[in-house]
């Protein structure tokens, strides 16, 4: 088709999209072109703005390394990650779900830890946190033998790969649920933290007068054949940014009960007060067990 005016461009591109053999890819590309062209017309995108946008996309790719994923940060900062999560879980967006963002810091092959063990692998000053959790199916039956990957930031808001003072795999571990579906361990209470702001996402936040903070949270990834892999984050309600998460990840179902205790620990006199306990029940949905692609190595 020979283009004579701007109105001819969209129909020409959509016609080409119809040649796509894969029906789902055809549906996605047709919709993408329609919305993208409509966006360009709505804002009357200038040539300079288009060139800047292309440069920004290139920069996002260039800023992504083995230890940093700028695209994941941008997706979260625009609310896209949360929207995709909520639309694909909880009966396809109809009910509450415990699924949440994978985030940019999950690493595969965390060390295995026995239930009751600690995931603190180097000196990490902060209040002790005792986690006691349960994994069940939709009917409330315990799910035994599930692999549970946990990870979180330190009490100063840094993951171990960001902090030379932490041992490799500090505050990370993989557990297996017992016959009652339980897993439990000791760690330190995590803190909220700012997402990296030294690239494209940081400039966007500054331009929008937004803070870069995520509220404190515990990451959990639960894998068991016969169930959809549960990727979750449970948030501490006492965090000052619980209502203004820069990644829009806080949902009502995932505000946890992190209880502060100012009295001595009943079973371990070496635990200094204050210390915290956290109890939670995770529910798996039936489906296919898949591990996601790690955002960092």
C-alpha atoms as a printed R data frame, in Angstrom:
    type eleno elety resid chain resno       x       y      z
1   ATOM     1    CA   UNK     A     1   0.000   0.000  0.000
2   ATOM     2    CA   UNK     A     2   1.382   3.386 -0.988
3   ATOM     3    CA   UNK     A     3   0.991   5.865  1.884
4   ATOM     4    CA   UNK     A     4  -0.612   9.144  0.846
5   ATOM     5    CA   UNK     A     5  -1.544  10.671  4.232
6   ATOM     6    CA   UNK     A     6  -1.124   9.910  7.906
7   ATOM     7    CA   UNK     A     7  -4.555   8.232  8.101
8   ATOM     8    CA   UNK     A     8  -3.243   5.525  5.756
9   ATOM     9    CA   UNK     A     9  -0.432   4.373  8.056
10  ATOM    10    CA   UNK     A    10  -2.417   2.497 10.705
11  ATOM    11    CA   UNK     A    11  -4.602   0.460  8.293
12  ATOM    12    CA   UNK     A    12  -1.491  -0.488  6.324
13  ATOM    13    CA   UNK     A    13   0.342  -1.769  9.386
14  ATOM    14    CA   UNK     A    14  -2.726  -3.585 10.723
15  ATOM    15    CA   UNK     A    15  -3.138  -5.339  7.382
16  ATOM    16    CA   UNK     A    16   0.407  -6.657  7.608
17  ATOM    17    CA   UNK     A    17  -0.217  -7.842 11.174
18  ATOM    18    CA   UNK     A    18  -2.981 -10.107  9.866
19  ATOM    19    CA   UNK     A    19  -0.331 -12.223  8.146
20  ATOM    20    CA   UNK     A    20   0.901 -13.413 11.566
21  ATOM    21    CA   UNK     A    21   0.238 -17.142 11.819
22  ATOM    22    CA   UNK     A    22   0.206 -17.413 15.614
23  ATOM    23    CA   UNK     A    23  -3.308 -16.248 16.657
24  ATOM    24    CA   UNK     A    24  -2.236 -14.910 20.073
25  ATOM    25    CA   UNK     A    25   0.727 -13.015 18.619
26  ATOM    26    CA   UNK     A    26  -1.581 -11.636 15.923
27  ATOM    27    CA   UNK     A    27  -4.063 -10.459 18.565
28  ATOM    28    CA   UNK     A    28  -1.345  -8.821 20.658
29  ATOM    29    CA   UNK     A    29   0.397  -7.094 17.765
30  ATOM    30    CA   UNK     A    30  -2.860  -5.817 16.273
31  ATOM    31    CA   UNK     A    31  -3.896  -4.313 19.572
32  ATOM    32    CA   UNK     A    32  -0.421  -2.914 20.235
33  ATOM    33    CA   UNK     A    33  -0.285  -1.158 16.879
34  ATOM    34    CA   UNK     A    34  -3.804   0.235 17.291
35  ATOM    35    CA   UNK     A    35  -3.110   1.649 20.754
36  ATOM    36    CA   UNK     A    36   0.408   2.835 19.938
37  ATOM    37    CA   UNK     A    37  -0.706   4.713 16.842
38  ATOM    38    CA   UNK     A    38  -3.661   6.175 18.764
39  ATOM    39    CA   UNK     A    39  -1.262   7.353 21.481
40  ATOM    40    CA   UNK     A    40   1.003   9.060 18.932
41  ATOM    41    CA   UNK     A    41  -2.001  10.860 17.466
42  ATOM    42    CA   UNK     A    42  -3.477  11.785 20.863
43  ATOM    43    CA   UNK     A    43  -0.327  13.477 22.173
44  ATOM    44    CA   UNK     A    44   0.819  14.578 18.691
45  ATOM    45    CA   UNK     A    45   4.269  13.175 19.346
46  ATOM    46    CA   UNK     A    46   7.004  15.407 17.939
47  ATOM    47    CA   UNK     A    47  10.032  14.135 16.056
48  ATOM    48    CA   UNK     A    48  12.324  15.235 18.884
49  ATOM    49    CA   UNK     A    49  10.160  13.413 21.445
50  ATOM    50    CA   UNK     A    50  10.162  10.270 19.326
51  ATOM    51    CA   UNK     A    51  13.948  10.367 19.060
52  ATOM    52    CA   UNK     A    52  14.224  10.859 22.836
53  ATOM    53    CA   UNK     A    53  11.855   7.936 23.465
54  ATOM    54    CA   UNK     A    54  13.940   5.647 21.233
55  ATOM    55    CA   UNK     A    55  17.095   6.718 23.077
56  ATOM    56    CA   UNK     A    56  15.438   6.022 26.442
57  ATOM    57    CA   UNK     A    57  14.462   2.489 25.404
58  ATOM    58    CA   UNK     A    58  18.036   1.884 24.275
59  ATOM    59    CA   UNK     A    59  19.317   3.221 27.583
60  ATOM    60    CA   UNK     A    60  17.027   0.908 29.568
61  ATOM    61    CA   UNK     A    61  18.569  -2.074 27.794
62  ATOM    62    CA   UNK     A    62  22.102  -0.783 28.247
63  ATOM    63    CA   UNK     A    63  21.499  -0.145 31.972
64  ATOM    64    CA   UNK     A    64  20.456  -3.770 32.552
65  ATOM    65    CA   UNK     A    65  23.288  -5.962 33.849
66  ATOM    66    CA   UNK     A    66  23.766  -9.261 35.699
67  ATOM    67    CA   UNK     A    67  22.942  -7.481 38.989
68  ATOM    68    CA   UNK     A    68  20.467  -4.812 37.881
69  ATOM    69    CA   UNK     A    69  17.305  -4.955 35.746
70  ATOM    70    CA   UNK     A    70  16.153  -1.484 34.680
71  ATOM    71    CA   UNK     A    71  13.203  -2.800 32.649
72  ATOM    72    CA   UNK     A    72  11.730  -4.561 35.687
73  ATOM    73    CA   UNK     A    73  12.101  -1.329 37.674
74  ATOM    74    CA   UNK     A    74  10.398   0.679 34.949
75  ATOM    75    CA   UNK     A    75   7.524  -1.816 34.618
76  ATOM    76    CA   UNK     A    76   6.883  -1.614 38.336
77  ATOM    77    CA   UNK     A    77   7.198   2.170 38.463
78  ATOM    78    CA   UNK     A    78   4.473   2.458 35.824
79  ATOM    79    CA   UNK     A    79   2.177  -0.039 37.590
80  ATOM    80    CA   UNK     A    80   2.357  -2.487 34.685
81  ATOM    81    CA   UNK     A    81   3.827  -5.348 36.726
82  ATOM    82    CA   UNK     A    82   1.078  -5.163 39.346
83  ATOM    83    CA   UNK     A    83  -1.652  -4.863 36.718
84  ATOM    84    CA   UNK     A    84  -0.442  -7.971 34.861
85  ATOM    85    CA   UNK     A    85  -0.202  -9.861 38.170
86  ATOM    86    CA   UNK     A    86  -3.727  -8.975 39.327
87  ATOM    87    CA   UNK     A    87  -5.297  -9.710 35.940
88  ATOM    88    CA   UNK     A    88  -3.746 -13.184 35.787
89  ATOM    89    CA   UNK     A    89  -4.437 -14.394 39.330
90  ATOM    90    CA   UNK     A    90  -7.308 -14.574 41.783
91  ATOM    91    CA   UNK     A    91  -9.672 -16.119 39.231
92  ATOM    92    CA   UNK     A    92  -8.322 -13.796 36.543
93  ATOM    93    CA   UNK     A    93  -8.766 -10.613 38.528
94  ATOM    94    CA   UNK     A    94 -12.138 -11.471 40.068
95  ATOM    95    CA   UNK     A    95 -10.965 -12.238 43.622
96  ATOM    96    CA   UNK     A    96  -8.190 -11.363 46.023
97  ATOM    97    CA   UNK     A    97  -4.801 -12.949 45.372
98  ATOM    98    CA   UNK     A    98  -1.514 -13.416 47.188
99  ATOM    99    CA   UNK     A    99   0.453 -13.262 43.963
100 ATOM   100    CA   UNK     A   100   2.718 -10.230 43.775
101 ATOM   101    CA   UNK     A   101   5.755  -8.821 42.023
102 ATOM   102    CA   UNK     A   102   8.837 -10.978 41.469
103 ATOM   103    CA   UNK     A   103  10.949  -7.856 41.763
104 ATOM   104    CA   UNK     A   104  14.430  -7.320 40.345
105 ATOM   105    CA   UNK     A   105  16.459  -9.164 43.010
106 ATOM   106    CA   UNK     A   106  15.448 -12.843 42.947
107 ATOM   107    CA   UNK     A   107  18.359 -15.220 42.462
108 ATOM   108    CA   UNK     A   108  18.101 -18.888 41.565
109 ATOM   109    CA   UNK     A   109  19.814 -21.583 43.633
110 ATOM   110    CA   UNK     A   110  19.499 -20.097 47.101
111 ATOM   111    CA   UNK     A   111  21.116 -22.336 49.747
112 ATOM   112    CA   UNK     A   112  18.887 -24.962 51.321
113 ATOM   113    CA   UNK     A   113  18.119 -24.421 54.994
114 ATOM   114    CA   UNK     A   114  16.475 -26.803 57.467
115 ATOM   115    CA   UNK     A   115  13.271 -25.633 59.084
116 ATOM   116    CA   UNK     A   116  14.105 -23.741 62.236
117 ATOM   117    CA   UNK     A   117  17.432 -22.587 60.817
118 ATOM   118    CA   UNK     A   118  18.699 -19.093 60.149
119 ATOM   119    CA   UNK     A   119  19.239 -17.309 56.821
120 ATOM   120    CA   UNK     A   120  21.612 -14.783 58.431
121 ATOM   121    CA   UNK     A   121  25.040 -15.687 57.029
122 ATOM   122    CA   UNK     A   122  27.089 -12.691 58.149
123 ATOM   123    CA   UNK     A   123  26.924 -10.056 60.864
124 ATOM   124    CA   UNK     A   124  23.681  -8.212 60.157
125 ATOM   125    CA   UNK     A   125  22.723  -5.944 63.064
126 ATOM   126    CA   UNK     A   126  18.991  -5.530 63.572
127 ATOM   127    CA   UNK     A   127  16.010  -6.893 65.493
128 ATOM   128    CA   UNK     A   128  15.570 -10.653 65.293
129 ATOM   129    CA   UNK     A   129  12.591 -11.864 63.246
130 ATOM   130    CA   UNK     A   130  11.058 -15.325 63.656
131 ATOM   131    CA   UNK     A   131   8.959 -16.455 60.692
132 ATOM   132    CA   UNK     A   132   6.401 -19.245 61.089
133 ATOM   133    CA   UNK     A   133   4.383 -19.834 57.914
134 ATOM   134    CA   UNK     A   134   2.060 -22.426 56.417
135 ATOM   135    CA   UNK     A   135   1.298 -23.422 52.835
136 ATOM   136    CA   UNK     A   136  -2.157 -24.758 51.994
137 ATOM   137    CA   UNK     A   137  -4.340 -25.460 48.982
138 ATOM   138    CA   UNK     A   138  -7.649 -23.727 48.260
139 ATOM   139    CA   UNK     A   139  -9.528 -26.190 50.434
140 ATOM   140    CA   UNK     A   140  -7.298 -25.428 53.410
141 ATOM   141    CA   UNK     A   141  -5.354 -28.696 53.226
142 ATOM   142    CA   UNK     A   142  -1.628 -28.498 54.017
143 ATOM   143    CA   UNK     A   143   0.756 -28.715 51.085
144 ATOM   144    CA   UNK     A   144   3.724 -30.838 52.112
145 ATOM   145    CA   UNK     A   145   6.992 -30.977 50.201
146 ATOM   146    CA   UNK     A   146   6.695 -27.534 48.632
147 ATOM   147    CA   UNK     A   147   9.954 -25.691 47.935
148 ATOM   148    CA   UNK     A   148   9.885 -22.218 49.474
149 ATOM   149    CA   UNK     A   149  12.455 -19.667 48.347
150 ATOM   150    CA   UNK     A   150  12.736 -16.605 50.618
151 ATOM   151    CA   UNK     A   151  14.794 -13.428 50.324
152 ATOM   152    CA   UNK     A   152  14.700  -9.907 51.703
153 ATOM   153    CA   UNK     A   153  16.690  -6.741 52.295
154 ATOM   154    CA   UNK     A   154  18.796  -6.062 55.363
155 ATOM   155    CA   UNK     A   155  17.779  -3.761 58.243
156 ATOM   156    CA   UNK     A   156  19.492  -0.927 56.330
157 ATOM   157    CA   UNK     A   157  17.589  -1.683 53.128
158 ATOM   158    CA   UNK     A   158  20.238  -3.461 51.052
159 ATOM   159    CA   UNK     A   159  20.188  -6.888 49.392
160 ATOM   160    CA   UNK     A   160  23.378  -8.897 49.746
161 ATOM   161    CA   UNK     A   161  24.535  -8.392 46.157
162 ATOM   162    CA   UNK     A   162  24.324  -4.614 46.730
163 ATOM   163    CA   UNK     A   163  26.366  -4.633 49.941
164 ATOM   164    CA   UNK     A   164  29.995  -5.719 50.118
165 ATOM   165    CA   UNK     A   165  29.626  -6.124 53.882
166 ATOM   166    CA   UNK     A   166  27.155  -8.996 53.529
167 ATOM   167    CA   UNK     A   167  28.170 -12.578 52.810
168 ATOM   168    CA   UNK     A   168  27.042 -14.118 49.512
169 ATOM   169    CA   UNK     A   169  23.409 -15.275 49.741
170 ATOM   170    CA   UNK     A   170  22.905 -13.519 53.080
171 ATOM   171    CA   UNK     A   171  19.191 -13.249 53.961
172 ATOM   172    CA   UNK     A   172  18.291 -15.804 51.294
173 ATOM   173    CA   UNK     A   173  17.304 -19.433 51.709
174 ATOM   174    CA   UNK     A   174  15.238 -22.324 50.394
175 ATOM   175    CA   UNK     A   175  13.008 -24.436 52.654
176 ATOM   176    CA   UNK     A   176  10.761 -27.478 52.215
177 ATOM   177    CA   UNK     A   177   7.361 -27.583 53.924
178 ATOM   178    CA   UNK     A   178   6.747 -30.392 56.417
179 ATOM   179    CA   UNK     A   179   3.710 -32.687 56.566
180 ATOM   180    CA   UNK     A   180   1.665 -29.875 58.100
181 ATOM   181    CA   UNK     A   181   2.643 -27.530 55.268
182 ATOM   182    CA   UNK     A   182   4.798 -25.451 57.610
183 ATOM   183    CA   UNK     A   183   8.169 -23.798 57.187
184 ATOM   184    CA   UNK     A   184   9.872 -21.639 59.789
185 ATOM   185    CA   UNK     A   185  13.161 -19.846 60.232
186 ATOM   186    CA   UNK     A   186  15.037 -17.022 61.929
187 ATOM   187    CA   UNK     A   187  16.265 -13.846 60.262
188 ATOM   188    CA   UNK     A   188  16.420 -10.108 60.986
189 ATOM   189    CA   UNK     A   189  13.638  -7.593 60.399
190 ATOM   190    CA   UNK     A   190  13.991  -6.106 56.962
191 ATOM   191    CA   UNK     A   191  13.753  -2.412 56.117
192 ATOM   192    CA   UNK     A   192  12.238  -0.531 53.231
193 ATOM   193    CA   UNK     A   193  14.621   0.855 50.685
194 ATOM   194    CA   UNK     A   194  14.918   3.149 47.682
195 ATOM   195    CA   UNK     A   195  15.007   1.512 44.277
196 ATOM   196    CA   UNK     A   196  18.057   2.382 42.149
197 ATOM   197    CA   UNK     A   197  17.716   5.908 40.756
198 ATOM   198    CA   UNK     A   198  20.916   6.285 38.743
199 ATOM   199    CA   UNK     A   199  19.350   5.612 35.343
200 ATOM   200    CA   UNK     A   200  16.092   6.116 33.433
201 ATOM   201    CA   UNK     A   201  13.674   5.265 36.256
202 ATOM   202    CA   UNK     A   202  15.387   7.688 38.595
203 ATOM   203    CA   UNK     A   203  15.022  10.544 36.126
204 ATOM   204    CA   UNK     A   204  11.339   9.732 35.664
205 ATOM   205    CA   UNK     A   205  10.696   9.769 39.412
206 ATOM   206    CA   UNK     A   206  12.485  13.097 39.774
207 ATOM   207    CA   UNK     A   207  10.468  14.621 36.954
208 ATOM   208    CA   UNK     A   208   7.241  13.430 38.613
209 ATOM   209    CA   UNK     A   209   8.288  14.520 42.135
210 ATOM   210    CA   UNK     A   210   7.953  10.949 43.408
211 ATOM   211    CA   UNK     A   211   9.981   9.298 46.172
212 ATOM   212    CA   UNK     A   212  11.862   6.094 45.262
213 ATOM   213    CA   UNK     A   213  10.981   3.982 48.325
214 ATOM   214    CA   UNK     A   214   9.541   0.503 48.628
215 ATOM   215    CA   UNK     A   215   8.026  -0.497 51.998
216 ATOM   216    CA   UNK     A   216   9.710  -3.305 53.937
217 ATOM   217    CA   UNK     A   217   8.670  -6.754 52.714
218 ATOM   218    CA   UNK     A   218   9.478 -10.451 52.736
219 ATOM   219    CA   UNK     A   219   9.775 -12.157 49.335
220 ATOM   220    CA   UNK     A   220   8.488 -15.725 48.976
221 ATOM   221    CA   UNK     A   221   8.469 -18.024 45.940
222 ATOM   222    CA   UNK     A   222   6.663 -21.360 46.461
223 ATOM   223    CA   UNK     A   223   7.107 -24.202 43.953
224 ATOM   224    CA   UNK     A   224   5.179 -27.481 43.982
225 ATOM   225    CA   UNK     A   225   4.145 -29.671 41.048
226 ATOM   226    CA   UNK     A   226   0.403 -29.485 40.441
227 ATOM   227    CA   UNK     A   227   0.152 -25.877 41.651
228 ATOM   228    CA   UNK     A   228   0.782 -22.539 40.051
229 ATOM   229    CA   UNK     A   229   4.045 -21.160 41.386
230 ATOM   230    CA   UNK     A   230   3.249 -18.542 44.013
231 ATOM   231    CA   UNK     A   231   5.415 -15.435 43.862
232 ATOM   232    CA   UNK     A   232   4.581 -13.157 46.737
233 ATOM   233    CA   UNK     A   233   5.717 -10.257 48.886
234 ATOM   234    CA   UNK     A   234   4.311  -9.656 52.362
235 ATOM   235    CA   UNK     A   235   4.572  -6.080 53.595
236 ATOM   236    CA   UNK     A   236   5.243  -4.645 57.052
237 ATOM   237    CA   UNK     A   237   2.364  -2.336 58.052
238 ATOM   238    CA   UNK     A   238   4.590  -0.134 60.218
239 ATOM   239    CA   UNK     A   239   6.654   1.040 57.248
240 ATOM   240    CA   UNK     A   240   6.194   4.783 56.547
241 ATOM   241    CA   UNK     A   241   5.821   4.122 52.809
242 ATOM   242    CA   UNK     A   242   3.159   1.399 53.067
243 ATOM   243    CA   UNK     A   243   0.634   3.696 51.311
244 ATOM   244    CA   UNK     A   244   2.998   5.092 48.677
245 ATOM   245    CA   UNK     A   245   5.019   2.173 47.302
246 ATOM   246    CA   UNK     A   246   6.958   3.419 44.273
247 ATOM   247    CA   UNK     A   247   6.265   0.074 42.554
248 ATOM   248    CA   UNK     A   248   2.511  -0.037 43.364
249 ATOM   249    CA   UNK     A   249   2.934  -3.530 44.816
250 ATOM   250    CA   UNK     A   250   1.092  -3.299 48.161
251 ATOM   251    CA   UNK     A   251  -2.268  -5.072 48.111
252 ATOM   252    CA   UNK     A   252  -4.622  -5.500 51.067
253 ATOM   253    CA   UNK     A   253  -4.110  -9.288 51.128
254 ATOM   254    CA   UNK     A   254  -0.358  -8.910 51.547
255 ATOM   255    CA   UNK     A   255  -0.117  -6.619 54.548
256 ATOM   256    CA   UNK     A   256   1.378  -8.967 57.137
257 ATOM   257    CA   UNK     A   257   1.264  -9.120 60.895
258 ATOM   258    CA   UNK     A   258   4.827  -8.353 61.981
259 ATOM   259    CA   UNK     A   259   4.437  -8.377 65.765
260 ATOM   260    CA   UNK     A   260   6.867  -6.486 67.967
261 ATOM   261    CA   UNK     A   261   7.818  -8.082 71.306
262 ATOM   262    CA   UNK     A   262   9.478  -6.012 73.996
263 ATOM   263    CA   UNK     A   263   9.758  -8.851 76.500
264 ATOM   264    CA   UNK     A   264  12.504 -11.537 76.463
265 ATOM   265    CA   UNK     A   265  12.149 -14.338 73.925
266 ATOM   266    CA   UNK     A   266  10.451 -17.329 75.646
267 ATOM   267    CA   UNK     A   267  12.817 -19.947 74.221
268 ATOM   268    CA   UNK     A   268  16.101 -18.136 73.517
269 ATOM   269    CA   UNK     A   269  17.582 -15.849 76.167
270 ATOM   270    CA   UNK     A   270  20.230 -14.606 73.717
271 ATOM   271    CA   UNK     A   271  17.584 -12.776 71.667
272 ATOM   272    CA   UNK     A   272  17.584  -9.109 72.584
273 ATOM   273    CA   UNK     A   273  14.362  -7.116 72.774
274 ATOM   274    CA   UNK     A   274  12.722  -5.818 70.792
275 ATOM   275    CA   UNK     A   275  12.278  -8.818 68.532
276 ATOM   276    CA   UNK     A   276   9.561  -9.627 66.002
277 ATOM   277    CA   UNK     A   277   7.433 -12.597 65.005
278 ATOM   278    CA   UNK     A   278   5.605 -13.109 61.735
279 ATOM   279    CA   UNK     A   279   2.888 -15.727 61.112
280 ATOM   280    CA   UNK     A   280   1.241 -16.118 57.725
281 ATOM   281    CA   UNK     A   281  -0.602 -18.674 55.599
282 ATOM   282    CA   UNK     A   282   0.044 -18.890 51.872
283 ATOM   283    CA   UNK     A   283  -2.587 -20.454 49.595
284 ATOM   284    CA   UNK     A   284  -1.616 -22.181 46.343
285 ATOM   285    CA   UNK     A   285  -3.874 -22.263 43.293
286 ATOM   286    CA   UNK     A   286  -4.014 -25.324 41.010
287 ATOM   287    CA   UNK     A   287  -1.994 -24.925 37.857
288 ATOM   288    CA   UNK     A   288   1.372 -25.511 36.240
289 ATOM   289    CA   UNK     A   289   4.517 -25.154 38.323
290 ATOM   290    CA   UNK     A   290   7.074 -22.977 36.527
291 ATOM   291    CA   UNK     A   291  10.082 -21.048 37.726
292 ATOM   292    CA   UNK     A   292  10.414 -17.519 36.360
293 ATOM   293    CA   UNK     A   293  13.474 -16.257 34.548
294 ATOM   294    CA   UNK     A   294  15.829 -14.785 37.171
295 ATOM   295    CA   UNK     A   295  16.124 -10.998 36.710
296 ATOM   296    CA   UNK     A   296  19.721 -11.105 38.019
297 ATOM   297    CA   UNK     A   297  22.417 -13.765 38.214
